[in-house]
Structures are given as C-alpha cells and as structure tokens.
C-alpha cells in the first residue's frame, strides 16, 4: 500500500493516521461553525461555549504542530469537503424549513 501520510508518531497505523487527519479537519470545520454563533449565549452556557472553543483551539494547535505541516494538503482538502458538506446540509434544512422558521 502506498504511503499517503507522513507522521512523526510512527506508533499509529495507517487507519489511525487517517482518523487523526479526519479529526483535525473536523475540528477546523467545527471551530468555524462555532465561531459563526459566538456571542449567541449568555451566562453559564457562554462559559461552557468558551471552554469548548479554548479546548478545541488547544487540541488543534497540538495537532497542527505535529501533523499539519506534514499533511497540509490532505487536511485542507478534508476541511474543505467537510465545510462544503455542512453548508450544503445547512442550506437544505433552511430551504426545507423556511416557512417554519
């Protein structure tokens, strides 16, 4: 099988490496979606929201430091695909429920 990913952590098998790249791309897409609703919460929910954002950013920075520079194109391609899918689904839901919203 052709090597498709480069990783510093050689203990991960190919399936784990792919899962990690999917997680990183998903975090990047999720962080983008969370940013879109930033400021929508108040009180304890706002604190928890900010904690989630800080945790995501911290984990993302750690992964970026070890994975992103070696797998930039794969992560960006996955992120773009996930984000496009999210916006497609969002628009479909909005279109289908425009009378109810």
C-alpha positions as CSV (number, residue, x, y, z in Angstrom):
1,X,0.0,0.0,0.0
2,X,1.3,3.4,-0.9
3,X,2.3,5.7,2.0
4,X,-0.2,8.5,1.9
5,X,0.5,10.3,5.2
6,X,3.6,11.4,6.9
7,X,3.6,11.4,10.7
8,X,6.1,11.9,13.5
9,X,4.3,9.4,15.6
10,X,5.2,6.1,14.0
11,X,3.2,4.2,16.5
12,X,0.0,5.0,14.7
13,X,-1.1,2.6,12.0
14,X,-2.5,3.9,8.7
15,X,-6.1,3.7,9.8
16,X,-5.3,5.7,13.0
17,X,-3.4,8.3,11.0
18,X,-6.4,8.8,8.7
19,X,-8.7,9.0,11.7
20,X,-6.5,11.7,13.2
21,X,-6.5,13.7,10.0
22,X,-10.3,13.5,9.8
23,X,-10.5,14.6,13.4
24,X,-8.2,17.6,12.7
25,X,-10.2,18.6,9.6
26,X,-13.5,18.1,11.5
27,X,-12.2,20.3,14.4
28,X,-11.3,23.0,11.9
29,X,-14.8,22.9,10.4
30,X,-16.5,22.7,13.8
31,X,-14.4,25.6,15.1
32,X,-15.5,27.6,12.0
33,X,-19.2,26.8,12.7
34,X,-18.8,27.6,16.4
35,X,-17.3,31.0,15.5
36,X,-20.5,31.7,13.5
37,X,-22.6,31.6,16.7
38,X,-20.1,33.2,19.0
39,X,-21.8,35.7,21.2
40,X,-25.2,34.0,21.0
41,X,-25.0,32.6,24.5
42,X,-25.2,34.1,28.0
43,X,-24.3,33.1,31.5
44,X,-23.1,29.6,32.2
45,X,-23.8,28.4,28.7
46,X,-21.4,31.2,27.4
47,X,-18.7,30.0,29.8
48,X,-19.1,26.4,28.6
49,X,-19.1,27.5,25.0
50,X,-15.9,29.5,25.6
51,X,-14.3,26.5,27.3
52,X,-15.2,24.2,24.3
53,X,-13.7,26.8,22.0
54,X,-10.5,27.0,24.0
55,X,-10.2,23.2,24.3
56,X,-10.7,22.8,20.5
57,X,-8.1,25.5,19.8
58,X,-5.6,23.9,22.2
59,X,-6.0,20.4,20.7
60,X,-5.9,21.8,17.2
61,X,-2.6,23.7,17.9
62,X,-1.1,20.5,19.3
63,X,-2.1,18.5,16.2
64,X,-1.0,21.4,13.9
65,X,2.4,21.4,15.5
66,X,3.0,17.7,14.7
67,X,0.7,16.8,11.8
68,X,-0.4,19.9,9.9
69,X,3.0,20.8,8.4
70,X,3.5,17.3,7.0
71,X,-0.1,16.8,5.8
72,X,-1.2,20.3,4.9
73,X,-2.9,19.4,1.6
74,X,-4.7,16.4,3.0
75,X,-6.1,18.3,6.0
76,X,-7.1,21.3,3.8
77,X,-8.9,19.0,1.3
78,X,-10.7,17.2,4.1
79,X,-11.6,20.5,5.8
80,X,-12.9,22.0,2.5
81,X,-15.0,18.9,1.8
82,X,-16.5,18.8,5.4
83,X,-17.2,22.5,5.4
84,X,-18.9,22.3,1.9
85,X,-21.0,19.4,3.2
86,X,-22.0,21.3,6.3
87,X,-23.1,24.4,4.3
88,X,-24.9,22.2,1.8
89,X,-26.8,20.5,4.6
90,X,-27.5,23.8,6.4
91,X,-28.9,25.4,3.2
92,X,-31.1,22.3,2.5
93,X,-32.5,22.5,6.1
94,X,-33.1,26.2,5.8
95,X,-34.8,25.8,2.4
96,X,-37.0,23.0,3.6
97,X,-38.0,24.8,6.8
98,X,-38.1,28.4,5.6
99,X,-41.9,28.5,6.3
100,X,-41.4,27.2,9.8
101,X,-38.5,29.5,10.9
